[in-house]
Amino acid sequence: MPGEQEPPPYEVLAALVASLRRELAEMAGVLARARTELAGARERTAGLEARRNQNPRNSSKPPSGEGLARPAPKPRSLRKPGGRKPGGQDGHKGAALTQAARPDREIRHEPACRGRCGTGLADRPVTAVERRQVFDLQPVRAEVTGHQLIERECGCGYRTKATAPAGAEAPVQYGPRIAAVIVCLYAGQFLSKDRTAQALAELSGIPLSSGTVAALTARAAGQPASYRGMLTQLRDLGLPMRTARNSALRQLVLQVPAPVIAGALGFHHTTTTRQHINAGATWSQYAANRDRDWEGGIRLCASSATYWPPQESESPR
């Protein structure tokens, strides 16, 4: 059509496309360099921020580096002051180490050098003695006790062997003192089985395993204190046994009938009845104490399971 421009020739378009491609490649290179510089700038910024946030609490900087920007110290404890002075309070019984009146052994130390004039001091009088004491433990070592069970033959040909004492039931075993130390460390001081075995092995040279610690602790738990042992301990504490027993019985008969207490604790019925009367209990109408079975002239108390002959003034119902 007249007035329309003719398209540029192919050579012009090819040159334009090549020029645009070169510019695009240059811009891609510029963008890559800009990205690299941006990454470096970000890395430097992060390093500067990390240095700025460093302080003596999170780095090796000295405390003086903070200057006036040092924050106020936080309180170590949230407890409010109670008004008492620090240290031991009035009336507190101390536990300081004091010298013993009679030490286990004493060692005399003579002056090694001569006097000022150079003469000997061996035969000179003693003018003063300064006493010093050192508290220490004796060397801990295992003591092995051998038990020989003798066997003898009678004239009739029968052989009799001695009985092993208590605590020597096996050919080789640990003694009660070692078991007590193990229980103290494991159950009292809350050490682990491995640390208990290691501590005892290092202190006394006795080879132990964690299984041995567990076995001896379980064995000790199954052996409660005997009656005489408990009685001795309570007496050492200054507790009157007879008074404590009577007080406990009086409290019990105020809550439970006397025949029931006699049957449950193994006391004689007269003992609990006497405590019942002394305590002023009101169990005289208790059915188990009044209803009795009569068989062959023998009275049976249903609650205490105690048999005794009836009195002459009583008759079977």
Residue frames relative to the residue before (quaternion, step in Angstrom):
aa qw qx qy qz dx dy dz
M 1.0000 0.0000 0.0000 0.0000 0.00 0.00 0.00
P 0.5396 -0.6261 0.4409 0.3498 3.56 -1.14 0.76
G 0.7602 0.3670 -0.2899 0.4509 3.67 -1.04 0.77
E 0.6050 0.5534 -0.3651 0.4410 3.64 1.18 -0.30
Q 0.4174 -0.6996 0.5239 0.2487 3.54 -1.07 0.86
E 0.4629 -0.6751 0.5024 0.2788 3.48 -1.06 0.71
P 0.5327 -0.6212 0.4534 0.3532 3.64 -0.97 0.70
P 0.5616 -0.6006 0.4346 0.3676 3.54 -1.16 0.65
P 0.5843 -0.5928 0.4100 0.3730 3.51 -1.07 0.55
Y 0.6941 -0.4966 0.3453 0.3904 3.53 -1.31 0.38
E 0.6347 0.5451 -0.3483 0.4227 3.57 0.91 -0.75
V 0.6471 0.5177 -0.3232 0.4570 3.59 1.03 -0.82
L 0.6636 0.4996 -0.3036 0.4667 3.58 0.94 -0.88
A 0.6430 0.5202 -0.3302 0.4549 3.59 0.96 -0.76
A 0.6547 0.5005 -0.3163 0.4699 3.57 0.99 -0.80
L 0.6414 0.5250 -0.3265 0.4543 3.60 1.03 -0.79
V 0.6506 0.5072 -0.3154 0.4691 3.58 0.97 -0.84
A 0.6478 0.5098 -0.3242 0.4641 3.59 0.95 -0.79
S 0.6469 0.5128 -0.3258 0.4610 3.58 1.00 -0.81
L 0.6561 0.5056 -0.3174 0.4617 3.60 0.97 -0.83
R 0.6311 0.5304 -0.3334 0.4573 3.56 1.04 -0.72
R 0.6432 0.5137 -0.3286 0.4630 3.58 0.97 -0.79
E 0.6574 0.5057 -0.3112 0.4640 3.58 0.96 -0.88
L 0.6448 0.5176 -0.3216 0.4615 3.58 1.03 -0.81
A 0.6441 0.5094 -0.3260 0.4683 3.59 1.01 -0.75
E 0.6425 0.5157 -0.3253 0.4641 3.56 1.02 -0.80
M 0.6646 0.4978 -0.3089 0.4638 3.58 0.95 -0.86
A 0.6150 0.5351 -0.3511 0.4606 3.61 1.08 -0.66
G 0.6475 0.5113 -0.3143 0.4696 3.58 1.01 -0.79
V 0.6455 0.5115 -0.3196 0.4685 3.56 1.02 -0.87
L 0.6514 0.5153 -0.3137 0.4602 3.60 0.99 -0.80
A 0.6437 0.5150 -0.3288 0.4608 3.58 1.01 -0.78
R 0.6560 0.4986 -0.3141 0.4715 3.58 1.00 -0.85
A 0.6425 0.5222 -0.3276 0.4551 3.57 1.04 -0.79
R 0.6426 0.5145 -0.3259 0.4649 3.58 1.01 -0.75
T 0.6395 0.5205 -0.3274 0.4614 3.57 1.01 -0.79
E 0.6647 0.4948 -0.3035 0.4704 3.56 0.94 -0.89
L 0.6387 0.5250 -0.3310 0.4549 3.58 1.05 -0.78
A 0.6421 0.5137 -0.3287 0.4646 3.59 0.99 -0.77
G 0.6533 0.5057 -0.3141 0.4678 3.57 1.00 -0.80
A 0.6460 0.5158 -0.3218 0.4616 3.56 1.02 -0.82
R 0.6441 0.5128 -0.3279 0.4634 3.56 0.98 -0.78
E 0.6450 0.5165 -0.3256 0.4595 3.59 0.97 -0.80
R 0.6621 0.4904 -0.3105 0.4741 3.59 0.96 -0.84
T 0.6362 0.5269 -0.3332 0.4546 3.56 1.04 -0.76
A 0.6481 0.5115 -0.3217 0.4635 3.58 0.96 -0.83
G 0.6527 0.5100 -0.3204 0.4596 3.60 0.99 -0.77
L 0.6554 0.5038 -0.3110 0.4690 3.57 1.02 -0.81
E 0.6466 0.5043 -0.3259 0.4704 3.60 1.01 -0.76
A 0.6399 0.5166 -0.3334 0.4609 3.59 1.01 -0.75
R 0.6538 0.4984 -0.3140 0.4749 3.58 1.00 -0.77
R 0.6499 0.5188 -0.3261 0.4496 3.55 1.02 -0.77
N 0.7113 0.4548 -0.2582 0.4697 3.60 1.06 -0.73
Q 0.4886 0.6571 -0.4464 0.3609 3.60 1.22 -0.02
N 0.0465 0.7691 -0.6359 0.0442 3.52 -1.15 0.77
P 0.7038 -0.4776 0.2989 0.4328 3.61 -1.17 0.20
R 0.6523 0.5301 -0.3259 0.4327 3.63 1.18 -0.36
N 0.7862 0.2555 -0.1582 0.5400 3.63 1.16 -0.42
S 0.7437 0.2751 -0.2006 0.5754 3.61 1.21 0.29
S 0.6192 -0.5534 0.4147 0.3719 3.54 -1.34 -0.11
K 0.3701 0.7315 -0.4993 0.2803 3.60 1.18 0.29
P 0.4846 -0.6647 0.4718 0.3173 3.61 -0.97 0.71
P 0.6227 -0.5612 0.3772 0.3939 3.62 -1.10 0.50
S 0.6278 0.5549 -0.3529 0.4163 3.60 1.07 -0.58
G 0.5575 0.6335 -0.3937 0.3645 3.60 1.20 -0.30
E 0.6206 0.5625 -0.3543 0.4159 3.60 1.14 -0.43
G 0.2512 -0.7948 0.5197 0.1873 3.57 1.08 -0.60
L 0.8121 -0.2121 0.1801 0.5129 3.56 -0.95 -0.92
A 0.5968 0.5809 -0.3657 0.4156 3.59 1.22 -0.23
R 0.4287 0.7047 -0.4687 0.3161 3.57 1.24 0.07
P 0.3987 -0.7342 0.4894 0.2501 3.61 -0.73 1.02
A 0.6122 -0.5499 0.4224 0.3801 3.53 -1.25 0.42
P 0.5080 -0.6566 0.4473 0.3328 3.64 -0.90 0.78
K 0.4581 -0.6735 0.5123 0.2722 3.52 -1.10 0.79
P 0.5347 -0.6180 0.4488 0.3614 3.61 -1.02 0.62
R 0.4594 -0.7034 0.4760 0.2600 3.56 -0.92 0.92
S 0.7973 0.1249 -0.0524 0.5882 3.57 1.06 -0.61
L 0.3783 -0.7263 0.5344 0.2091 3.54 -1.08 0.79
R 0.4718 0.6745 -0.4486 0.3483 3.59 1.25 0.02
K 0.3888 -0.7146 0.5354 0.2270 3.52 -1.00 0.81
P 0.5627 -0.6127 0.4167 0.3665 3.61 -1.01 0.66
G 0.3295 -0.7809 0.5062 0.1593 3.54 -0.91 0.94
G 0.5772 -0.6148 0.3744 0.3855 3.57 1.23 -0.03
R 0.5983 0.5565 -0.3764 0.4367 3.60 1.23 -0.10
K 0.5133 -0.6380 0.4748 0.3224 3.53 -1.10 0.68
P 0.5463 -0.6240 0.4314 0.3550 3.60 -1.08 0.59
G 0.6923 0.4578 -0.3538 0.4312 3.55 -1.24 0.46
G 0.7661 -0.3485 0.2681 0.4688 3.53 -1.30 -0.28
Q 0.3840 -0.7334 0.5220 0.2053 3.54 -0.95 0.94
D 0.6582 -0.4997 0.3844 0.4113 3.55 -1.31 0.30
G 0.7822 0.2860 -0.2322 0.5025 3.56 -0.86 0.95
H 0.5187 0.6356 -0.4267 0.3807 3.59 1.25 -0.13
K 0.3336 -0.7434 0.5487 0.1870 3.56 -0.80 1.04
G 0.3126 -0.7848 0.5115 0.1572 3.55 -0.53 1.18
A 0.2656 -0.7477 0.5880 0.1568 3.53 -1.33 0.27
A 0.1892 0.8100 -0.5294 0.1670 3.55 0.93 0.91
L 0.5164 -0.6321 0.4851 0.3137 3.54 -1.20 0.58
T 0.0335 -0.8009 0.5972 -0.0269 3.55 -0.70 1.11
Q 0.5985 -0.5818 0.4151 0.3619 3.54 -1.22 0.50
A 0.4370 -0.6867 0.5232 0.2526 3.54 -1.11 0.78
A 0.5411 -0.6317 0.4478 0.3280 3.54 -1.09 0.72
R 0.7904 0.1064 -0.0443 0.6017 3.58 1.02 -0.80
P 0.1983 -0.7923 0.5642 0.1209 3.62 -0.14 1.17
D 0.6247 -0.5673 0.3910 0.3674 3.55 -1.20 0.54
R 0.7825 -0.0790 0.0388 0.6164 3.59 1.07 -0.61
E 0.2064 -0.7682 0.5985 0.0952 3.52 -1.21 0.63
I 0.1558 -0.7724 0.6127 0.0616 3.53 -1.02 0.88
R 0.2740 -0.7635 0.5664 0.1455 3.55 -0.77 1.06
H 0.1312 -0.7750 0.6162 0.0501 3.55 -0.96 0.93
E 0.1992 -0.7880 0.5771 0.0793 3.56 -0.53 1.22
P 0.5586 -0.5864 0.4477 0.3791 3.61 -1.10 0.53
A 0.3859 -0.7568 0.4857 0.2061 3.55 -0.79 1.04
C 0.7274 0.4104 -0.2466 0.4916 3.57 0.97 -0.76
R 0.5583 -0.5994 0.4599 0.3429 3.55 -1.28 0.35
G 0.6565 -0.5084 0.3796 0.4081 3.55 -1.29 0.16
R 0.7400 -0.4146 0.2849 0.4464 3.54 -1.29 -0.02
C 0.7050 0.4612 -0.2696 0.4664 3.53 1.08 -0.68
G 0.5611 -0.6392 0.3751 0.3687 3.59 1.24 -0.16
T 0.5398 0.6189 -0.4175 0.3890 3.62 1.21 0.03
G 0.6030 -0.5815 0.4121 0.3584 3.54 -1.26 0.40
L 0.3177 -0.7673 0.5365 0.1496 3.58 -1.24 0.62
A 0.3879 0.7638 -0.4615 0.2306 3.59 1.25 0.04
D 0.7921 0.2894 -0.1548 0.5146 3.61 0.89 -0.82
R 0.4658 0.6819 -0.4460 0.3450 3.58 1.20 0.28
P 0.5610 -0.6191 0.4160 0.3592 3.66 -1.06 0.57
V 0.4810 -0.6433 0.5218 0.2874 3.53 -1.26 0.60
T 0.2236 -0.8063 0.5390 0.0966 3.57 -0.73 1.06
A 0.8014 -0.0551 0.0548 0.5930 3.61 1.08 -0.56
V 0.1527 -0.7593 0.6269 0.0845 3.53 -1.24 0.57
E 0.1550 -0.7716 0.6126 0.0736 3.57 -0.70 1.07
R 0.2054 -0.8103 0.5431 0.0794 3.54 -0.62 1.14
R 0.0184 0.7652 -0.6426 0.0364 3.52 -1.03 0.94
Q 0.1392 -0.8018 0.5794 0.0462 3.56 -1.01 0.80
V 0.1712 -0.7599 0.6232 0.0694 3.52 -1.14 0.78
F 0.2088 -0.7685 0.5966 0.0994 3.58 -0.70 1.13
D 0.1604 0.7812 -0.5841 0.1511 3.54 -0.71 1.06
L 0.5100 -0.6317 0.4921 0.3141 3.53 -1.31 0.29
Q 0.4986 -0.6189 0.5103 0.3287 3.52 -1.18 0.57
P 0.6224 -0.5312 0.3953 0.4173 3.61 -1.13 0.45
V 0.3146 -0.7582 0.5486 0.1585 3.54 -0.81 1.09
R 0.1706 0.7651 -0.6035 0.1460 3.55 -0.73 1.08
A 0.5296 -0.6379 0.4604 0.3172 3.52 -1.15 0.65
E 0.2184 -0.7561 0.6059 0.1164 3.56 -1.03 0.86
V 0.1918 -0.7965 0.5693 0.0684 3.54 -0.59 1.18
T 0.1069 -0.7884 0.6053 0.0257 3.57 -0.72 1.11
G 0.2102 -0.7943 0.5615 0.0981 3.57 -0.69 1.09
H 0.1584 -0.7736 0.6096 0.0694 3.56 -0.95 0.91
Q 0.1326 -0.7876 0.6002 0.0445 3.56 -0.73 1.11
L 0.2050 -0.7776 0.5879 0.0879 3.54 -0.57 1.19
I 0.2213 -0.8130 0.5303 0.0940 3.54 -0.18 1.33
E 0.1334 -0.7653 0.6260 0.0684 3.54 -1.03 0.86
R 0.0538 -0.8026 0.5940 -0.0072 3.57 -0.82 1.03
E 0.3485 -0.7357 0.5521 0.1802 3.52 -1.18 0.68
C 0.3858 -0.7280 0.5277 0.2065 3.52 -0.84 1.06
G 0.6665 -0.4988 0.3681 0.4141 3.57 -1.28 0.24
C 0.6600 0.5055 -0.3078 0.4628 3.57 1.17 -0.53
G 0.6078 -0.5820 0.3479 0.4134 3.56 1.27 -0.06
Y 0.5732 0.5915 -0.3886 0.4131 3.61 1.24 -0.16
R 0.2622 -0.7772 0.5594 0.1194 3.55 -0.90 0.99
T 0.0910 -0.7893 0.6071 0.0131 3.54 -0.96 0.94
K 0.1656 -0.7887 0.5887 0.0623 3.55 -0.86 1.04
A 0.5563 -0.6220 0.4426 0.3281 3.54 -1.07 0.76
T 0.4677 -0.6707 0.5061 0.2745 3.54 -1.20 0.62
A 0.4822 -0.6718 0.4802 0.2925 3.57 -0.94 0.90
P 0.4698 -0.6756 0.4788 0.3059 3.61 -0.94 0.77
A 0.6523 -0.4986 0.3919 0.4151 3.53 -1.29 0.27
G 0.7641 0.3199 -0.2668 0.4925 3.56 -0.90 0.98
A 0.7187 0.3429 -0.2419 0.5545 3.60 1.27 0.02
E 0.1798 0.8294 -0.5068 0.1511 3.55 0.91 0.95
A 0.7528 0.3344 -0.1838 0.5363 3.61 1.12 -0.60
P 0.6477 -0.5127 0.3672 0.4275 3.62 -1.17 0.29
V 0.7812 0.0189 0.0034 0.6240 3.60 1.07 -0.76
Q 0.2102 0.7726 -0.5772 0.1607 3.58 -0.80 0.95
Y 0.5492 -0.6038 0.4715 0.3339 3.52 -1.34 0.27
G 0.4716 -0.7040 0.4703 0.2465 3.53 -1.11 0.76
P 0.7020 -0.4862 0.3165 0.4131 3.59 -1.27 0.17
R 0.6236 0.5396 -0.3651 0.4320 3.63 1.03 -0.61
I 0.6445 0.4994 -0.3247 0.4794 3.58 0.97 -0.79
A 0.6406 0.5137 -0.3276 0.4674 3.58 0.99 -0.78
A 0.6489 0.5161 -0.3270 0.4535 3.59 0.99 -0.77
V 0.6451 0.5022 -0.3250 0.4755 3.61 0.99 -0.80
I 0.6380 0.5245 -0.3310 0.4563 3.60 0.97 -0.80
V 0.6657 0.4885 -0.3089 0.4719 3.59 0.89 -0.88
C 0.6371 0.5321 -0.3298 0.4498 3.59 1.01 -0.79
L 0.7101 0.4486 -0.2683 0.4716 3.60 0.86 -0.91
Y 0.7354 0.4407 -0.2439 0.4534 3.56 0.87 -0.97
A 0.7894 0.3046 -0.1575 0.5093 3.59 0.78 -1.01
G 0.7209 0.4429 -0.2613 0.4645 3.60 1.06 -0.64
Q 0.7796 0.2957 -0.1525 0.5306 3.58 0.95 -0.90
F 0.4128 -0.7638 0.4270 0.2526 3.60 1.32 0.17
L 0.2981 0.7101 -0.5716 0.2832 3.57 0.88 0.93
S 0.5339 -0.5994 0.4744 0.3614 3.55 -1.19 0.45
K 0.6656 -0.4981 0.3575 0.4254 3.56 -1.26 0.29
D 0.6613 0.5070 -0.3190 0.4515 3.58 0.95 -0.84
R 0.6877 0.4725 -0.2948 0.4657 3.60 0.90 -0.85
T 0.6071 0.5400 -0.3577 0.4603 3.58 1.08 -0.62
A 0.6691 0.4820 -0.2979 0.4809 3.57 0.90 -0.90
Q 0.6604 0.5056 -0.3152 0.4571 3.61 0.96 -0.81
A 0.6567 0.5141 -0.3201 0.4495 3.60 0.92 -0.87
L 0.6917 0.4650 -0.2955 0.4669 3.60 0.85 -0.89
A 0.6386 0.5203 -0.3352 0.4574 3.59 1.04 -0.69
E 0.6848 0.4741 -0.2921 0.4701 3.59 0.99 -0.79
L 0.6934 0.4845 -0.2888 0.4484 3.60 1.01 -0.72
S 0.8284 0.2155 -0.0797 0.5109 3.57 0.89 -0.90
G 0.4667 -0.6965 0.4404 0.3210 3.59 1.21 -0.20
I 0.4874 0.6513 -0.4417 0.3784 3.59 1.22 0.33
P 0.3589 -0.7396 0.5159 0.2409 3.63 -0.63 0.99
L 0.0442 0.7934 -0.6017 0.0814 3.55 -0.78 1.08
S 0.2069 -0.7439 0.6188 0.1445 3.54 -1.27 0.44
S 0.6511 -0.5136 0.3779 0.4117 3.55 -1.26 0.30
G 0.6185 0.5432 -0.3469 0.4495 3.59 1.09 -0.60
T 0.6279 0.5227 -0.3349 0.4694 3.58 1.07 -0.70
V 0.6249 0.5303 -0.3362 0.4639 3.58 1.02 -0.79
A 0.6732 0.4854 -0.3022 0.4689 3.60 0.89 -0.87
A 0.6691 0.5035 -0.3127 0.4484 3.60 0.93 -0.84
L 0.6824 0.4740 -0.3018 0.4675 3.62 0.88 -0.86
T 0.6306 0.5197 -0.3405 0.4651 3.60 1.06 -0.66
A 0.6586 0.4908 -0.3124 0.4773 3.59 0.96 -0.81
R 0.6438 0.5166 -0.3290 0.4587 3.59 1.02 -0.75
A 0.6562 0.5009 -0.3139 0.4691 3.58 1.02 -0.77
A 0.6308 0.5322 -0.3405 0.4504 3.58 1.06 -0.67
G 0.6993 0.4545 -0.2738 0.4790 3.58 1.13 -0.55
Q 0.6739 0.4350 -0.2944 0.5196 3.60 1.26 0.14
P 0.1064 -0.8189 0.5615 0.0533 3.61 0.17 1.21
A 0.6569 -0.5154 0.3769 0.4011 3.53 -1.27 0.37
S 0.4802 -0.6719 0.4886 0.2815 3.55 -1.05 0.79
Y 0.6775 -0.4873 0.3543 0.4219 3.55 -1.29 0.26
R 0.6846 0.4770 -0.2991 0.4629 3.57 0.87 -0.90
G 0.6388 0.5256 -0.3362 0.4501 3.58 1.03 -0.71
M 0.6529 0.4929 -0.3094 0.4849 3.56 0.99 -0.81
L 0.6367 0.5312 -0.3301 0.4510 3.57 1.00 -0.81
T 0.6571 0.5050 -0.3140 0.4632 3.59 0.95 -0.82
Q 0.6616 0.5046 -0.3130 0.4578 3.58 0.93 -0.84
L 0.6666 0.4919 -0.3087 0.4674 3.57 0.94 -0.83
R 0.6348 0.5129 -0.3339 0.4717 3.60 1.03 -0.70
D 0.6378 0.5234 -0.3305 0.4583 3.57 1.02 -0.76
L 0.6686 0.4842 -0.2983 0.4791 3.58 1.15 -0.59
G 0.5276 -0.6655 0.3947 0.3507 3.58 1.25 -0.05
L 0.4598 0.6718 -0.4589 0.3559 3.61 1.16 0.49
P 0.3462 -0.7423 0.5287 0.2227 3.64 -0.68 1.00
M 0.3754 -0.7768 0.4620 0.2054 3.56 -0.47 1.22
R 0.6833 0.4884 -0.3122 0.4439 3.60 0.81 -0.92
T 0.6618 0.4983 -0.3101 0.4664 3.58 0.91 -0.85
A 0.6576 0.5059 -0.3149 0.4609 3.58 0.96 -0.83
R 0.6489 0.5142 -0.3277 0.4551 3.59 0.99 -0.78
N 0.6742 0.4913 -0.3031 0.4606 3.58 0.89 -0.91
S 0.6388 0.5182 -0.3335 0.4606 3.59 1.00 -0.75
A 0.6557 0.5046 -0.3178 0.4630 3.58 0.98 -0.82
L 0.6509 0.5113 -0.3223 0.4593 3.59 0.98 -0.81
R 0.6484 0.5154 -0.3318 0.4516 3.59 0.95 -0.78
Q 0.6435 0.5035 -0.3279 0.4743 3.56 1.02 -0.71
L 0.6634 0.5108 -0.3134 0.4481 3.58 1.00 -0.77
V 0.6973 0.4666 -0.2960 0.4565 3.61 0.87 -0.87
L 0.5854 0.5461 -0.3836 0.4604 3.60 1.23 -0.16
Q 0.7312 0.3992 -0.2208 0.5072 3.57 1.23 -0.41
V 0.7852 0.1694 -0.0581 0.5928 3.59 1.09 -0.76
P 0.5743 -0.5987 0.4199 0.3680 3.63 -0.99 0.69
A 0.6240 -0.5896 0.3828 0.3414 3.55 -1.13 0.76
P 0.6499 0.5063 -0.3551 0.4419 3.70 0.86 -0.70
V 0.6346 0.5221 -0.3385 0.4584 3.58 1.04 -0.70
I 0.6437 0.5122 -0.3222 0.4686 3.58 0.98 -0.82
A 0.6440 0.5254 -0.3276 0.4493 3.59 0.98 -0.83
G 0.6988 0.4672 -0.2804 0.4633 3.59 0.91 -0.86
A 0.6901 0.4942 -0.2893 0.4425 3.58 1.00 -0.76
L 0.7877 0.3279 -0.1611 0.4961 3.59 0.94 -0.87
G 0.5177 -0.6770 0.4044 0.3318 3.60 1.23 -0.05
F 0.4334 0.6759 -0.4837 0.3483 3.62 1.17 0.43
H 0.5381 -0.5727 0.4875 0.3805 3.55 -1.25 0.32
H 0.5943 -0.6158 0.3790 0.3522 3.55 -1.04 0.75
T 0.6190 0.5530 -0.3562 0.4292 3.58 1.08 -0.63
T 0.6195 0.5465 -0.3458 0.4450 3.59 1.10 -0.68
T 0.7041 0.4413 -0.2788 0.4814 3.57 0.82 -0.96
T 0.6248 0.5292 -0.3525 0.4531 3.60 1.04 -0.63
R 0.6363 0.5183 -0.3325 0.4646 3.58 1.00 -0.77
Q 0.6656 0.4753 -0.3067 0.4869 3.58 0.95 -0.79
H 0.5934 0.5673 -0.3460 0.4542 3.56 1.18 -0.64
I 0.6805 0.4712 -0.2876 0.4818 3.58 0.97 -0.84
N 0.6693 0.5107 -0.3043 0.4456 3.58 0.93 -0.88
A 0.6939 0.4662 -0.2780 0.4732 3.56 1.08 -0.71
G 0.4271 -0.7236 0.4525 0.2988 3.59 1.24 -0.20
A 0.2628 0.7844 -0.5236 0.2034 3.59 1.07 0.69
T 0.3482 -0.7437 0.5450 0.1693 3.57 -1.25 0.51
W 0.3692 0.7325 -0.4952 0.2862 3.57 0.84 0.99
S 0.3059 0.7888 -0.4968 0.1932 3.61 1.15 0.41
Q 0.7012 0.4399 -0.2692 0.4923 3.59 1.16 -0.47
Y 0.3425 0.7586 -0.4981 0.2431 3.58 1.24 0.26
A 0.4868 -0.7162 0.4200 0.2715 3.57 -0.70 1.15
A 0.6663 0.5170 -0.3242 0.4286 3.57 0.95 -0.82
N 0.6729 0.4747 -0.3003 0.4814 3.58 1.19 -0.36
R 0.7097 0.4451 -0.2563 0.4822 3.57 1.20 -0.43
D 0.6960 0.4315 -0.2774 0.5025 3.57 0.98 -0.77
R 0.0415 0.8116 -0.5770 0.0813 3.57 -0.48 1.14
D 0.3398 -0.7091 0.5788 0.2160 3.51 -1.21 0.64
W 0.1948 -0.7838 0.5835 0.0845 3.54 -0.92 0.94
E 0.1221 0.7719 -0.6111 0.1258 3.53 -0.68 1.14
G 0.8547 -0.0598 0.0102 0.5156 3.57 -0.58 1.19
G 0.6911 -0.4917 0.2921 0.4419 3.61 1.00 0.75
I 0.6154 0.5120 -0.3567 0.4815 3.63 1.25 0.35
R 0.2710 -0.7719 0.5567 0.1444 3.57 -0.82 1.00
L 0.1604 -0.7790 0.6023 0.0679 3.58 -0.96 0.93
C 0.2358 -0.7390 0.6156 0.1387 3.55 -0.80 1.05
A 0.4287 -0.7593 0.4262 0.2410 3.56 -0.46 1.25
S 0.7200 0.4592 -0.2777 0.4399 3.61 0.97 -0.71
S 0.7708 0.3669 -0.2042 0.4792 3.61 0.85 -0.89
A 0.3014 -0.7786 0.5001 0.2300 3.62 1.25 -0.20
T 0.4534 0.6624 -0.4542 0.3864 3.55 1.02 0.90
Y 0.2164 -0.7842 0.5733 0.0971 3.56 -0.88 0.99
W 0.1853 0.7562 -0.6204 0.0950 3.53 -1.07 0.75
P 0.5584 -0.6150 0.4128 0.3736 3.66 -1.04 0.58
P 0.5218 -0.6426 0.4574 0.3251 3.61 -1.07 0.68
Q 0.5346 -0.6037 0.4868 0.3359 3.52 -1.26 0.49
E 0.6323 -0.5507 0.3842 0.3864 3.59 -1.24 0.43
S 0.6684 0.5080 -0.3164 0.4417 3.57 1.09 -0.60
E 0.6636 0.4778 -0.3057 0.4877 3.58 1.26 -0.23
S 0.1039 -0.7783 0.6177 0.0435 3.56 -1.14 0.63
P 0.5444 -0.6217 0.4423 0.3486 3.59 -1.05 0.69
R 0.3681 -0.7223 0.5449 0.2141 3.49 -1.12 0.81
